[in-house]
Amino acid sequence: MRLVLGGGWTARVTGQVLSTAPRFTGNSLRIVRYADVVEREQFVADTFGSQEWLWDAPDVFRFDPSNQQLVGAEFRLPEDSASAEDAARVPVTPLVRPGGLRADEVRDFRHEMCTVHCRAPGDSVLTCLRDLDVLDGPLDARIGIAPGVALLVQHGAVVGWSLTIPRAT
C-alpha cells in the first residue's frame, strides 16, 4: 500500500514496525530512540523526512537514508478537542494492521500536524485528526507503526493518528 503524506510525498507500507515505545514529551507523542538534545541533533542530521523549522511545528517523520525505512516519528497534540458527539463518530474499523514505512524517495517534506483530538470513553484511545471532515467517510486503513500507535489512512492519505492506551489487567 502506498501512502501520501504532506505535499504529495509518498511512502510504502512495509512489515517493519518501530520497536521504540511511544512516550509523551510536553505536547508531543514521540517514537524515537534519542534521549537528549545532542542525540536529537545527530538523529536529525543522520536522517531525512519532515522536521520543524523555526516557528513551524509539523508532525515529524524521519527515515534512514540508507534503506529509506521509518526510524522515528513525533506527533504534536492538537489543542482543539472534538465534541463528545464528534468523538463518538470516530470509526473503530478497520482493525490496525502492523506495518512500517519505506520512503519512495530521499527528500525532505512537510506534514501538517492534526488540528483536533478525540478521546474515547474511558480515555482508552486518543485519536488526532487532520480535521473533522475525516469523520464524514470511512477509513481505508489503520497502519500500526509502533506499539499502540497507528496512522489513519483515508483515500490513500495519512489523515491522522491514534494512540491506544493499554489496559491494566
C-alpha positions as CSV (number, residue, x, y, z in Angstrom):
1,M,0.0,0.0,0.0
2,R,1.3,3.5,-0.9
3,L,0.5,6.4,1.5
4,V,0.5,10.1,0.7
5,L,2.0,12.3,3.4
6,G,2.5,16.1,3.2
7,G,2.9,17.8,-0.1
8,G,2.2,14.7,-2.2
9,W,5.3,12.9,-0.8
10,T,4.7,9.1,-0.7
11,A,5.9,6.1,1.2
12,R,5.0,2.4,1.1
13,V,3.8,0.3,3.9
14,T,6.3,-2.4,5.0
15,G,6.2,-5.1,7.7
16,Q,8.9,-3.4,9.7
17,V,7.2,-1.8,12.8
18,L,9.2,0.6,15.0
19,S,10.1,-1.2,18.3
20,T,10.5,2.0,20.3
21,A,7.8,2.6,22.8
22,P,5.9,5.9,22.4
23,R,6.3,8.4,25.1
24,F,4.8,11.9,25.8
25,T,7.2,14.8,26.0
26,G,5.5,18.1,26.5
27,N,2.7,18.4,23.9
28,S,4.1,15.7,21.7
29,L,4.0,11.9,21.3
30,R,7.5,10.8,20.4
31,I,8.6,7.4,18.9
32,V,12.3,8.0,18.8
33,R,15.5,6.5,20.3
34,Y,17.3,9.7,21.2
35,A,17.5,10.8,24.9
36,D,18.8,14.3,24.9
37,V,19.4,17.4,22.7
38,V,22.8,16.3,21.4
39,E,21.4,12.9,20.3
40,R,18.4,14.6,18.8
41,E,20.6,16.9,16.7
42,Q,22.6,13.9,15.5
43,F,19.4,11.9,14.7
44,V,18.1,14.8,12.6
45,A,21.4,15.2,10.8
46,D,21.6,11.4,10.0
47,T,18.0,11.1,8.7
48,F,15.6,12.8,6.3
49,G,11.9,13.5,6.2
50,S,9.7,16.1,7.8
51,Q,11.0,18.3,10.6
52,E,10.1,21.5,12.3
53,W,12.0,24.7,11.4
54,L,11.9,27.9,13.4
55,W,8.3,28.6,14.4
56,D,6.9,25.8,12.2
57,A,5.5,22.8,14.1
58,P,4.5,20.0,11.7
59,D,4.3,16.3,12.6
60,V,7.7,14.7,12.2
61,F,8.6,11.5,10.2
62,R,12.3,10.6,10.0
63,F,13.8,8.0,7.6
64,D,17.1,6.3,7.3
65,P,18.7,7.4,4.0
66,S,20.5,4.0,3.5
67,N,17.3,1.9,3.4
68,Q,14.6,4.6,3.4
69,Q,12.9,2.9,6.4
70,L,11.0,4.9,9.0
71,V,13.2,5.2,12.1
72,G,11.2,7.8,14.2
73,A,8.2,10.0,14.4
74,E,6.8,12.8,16.6
75,F,3.2,13.8,16.6
76,R,2.0,17.1,18.1
77,L,-1.1,17.1,20.3
78,P,-3.7,19.5,18.9
79,E,-5.2,22.0,21.3
80,D,-8.7,21.7,20.0
81,S,-10.8,18.9,21.4
82,A,-13.8,17.4,19.4
83,S,-17.2,17.5,21.0
84,A,-18.5,14.3,22.6
85,E,-20.8,13.8,19.6
86,D,-17.9,14.1,17.1
87,A,-15.7,11.9,19.2
88,A,-18.4,9.2,19.1
89,R,-18.2,9.2,15.3
90,V,-14.5,8.2,15.2
91,P,-14.5,4.9,13.3
92,V,-13.3,1.8,15.1
93,T,-12.6,-0.1,11.8
94,P,-10.6,-1.2,10.0
95,L,-8.5,-3.0,12.5
96,V,-4.9,-2.0,13.0
97,R,-2.5,-3.7,10.5
98,P,1.1,-3.6,11.7
99,G,3.5,-2.0,9.3
100,G,6.3,0.4,9.0
101,L,7.0,2.9,6.2
102,R,9.6,3.0,3.4
103,A,10.1,6.3,1.6
104,D,9.6,6.3,-2.1
105,E,12.4,9.0,-2.5
106,V,15.1,10.5,-0.3
107,R,14.0,14.1,0.2
108,D,12.6,16.3,3.0
109,F,8.9,17.2,3.0
110,R,6.4,18.8,5.3
111,H,3.5,17.0,7.0
112,E,0.9,19.2,8.7
113,M,0.0,18.4,12.3
114,C,-3.5,17.4,13.2
115,T,-6.0,20.1,14.2
116,V,-8.3,18.3,16.6
117,H,-8.1,15.4,19.1
118,C,-10.9,13.0,20.1
119,R,-10.9,11.0,23.3
120,A,-12.7,7.6,23.5
121,P,-14.8,6.8,26.6
122,G,-12.5,5.9,29.5
123,D,-9.6,7.6,27.6
124,S,-8.7,4.2,26.1
125,V,-7.9,5.7,22.7
126,L,-6.6,9.2,21.8
127,T,-7.3,10.0,18.1
128,C,-5.9,13.0,16.4
129,L,-7.4,14.1,13.0
130,R,-6.4,16.5,10.2
131,D,-9.8,18.0,10.6
132,L,-13.4,16.8,11.5
133,D,-14.2,16.3,7.8
134,V,-12.3,13.0,8.1
135,L,-15.3,11.7,10.1
136,D,-17.6,12.1,7.0
137,G,-16.2,8.9,5.4
138,P,-14.7,5.5,6.3
139,L,-11.0,4.9,6.9
140,D,-9.1,2.9,4.3
141,A,-6.6,1.5,6.8
142,R,-5.0,1.8,10.2
143,I,-1.3,1.2,9.9
144,G,0.3,0.3,13.3
145,I,3.8,1.9,13.0
146,A,4.8,1.3,16.7
147,P,3.3,-0.3,19.8
148,G,-0.1,1.3,20.3
149,V,0.4,3.9,17.6
150,A,-1.5,3.8,14.2
151,L,-1.6,6.1,11.2
152,L,-5.1,6.7,10.0
153,V,-5.5,6.5,6.2
154,Q,-8.3,7.8,4.1
155,H,-8.3,7.9,0.3
156,G,-4.7,6.9,0.4
157,A,-3.6,9.8,2.5
158,V,-2.5,9.9,6.1
159,V,-5.3,11.9,7.8
160,G,-4.4,11.4,11.5
161,W,-3.0,9.0,14.1
162,S,-4.2,7.2,17.2
163,L,-2.7,6.0,20.4
164,T,-4.3,3.1,22.2
165,I,-3.7,3.1,25.9
166,P,-3.1,-0.4,27.1
167,R,-5.5,-1.6,29.8
168,A,-4.2,-2.8,33.1
169,T,-5.2,-6.3,33.9
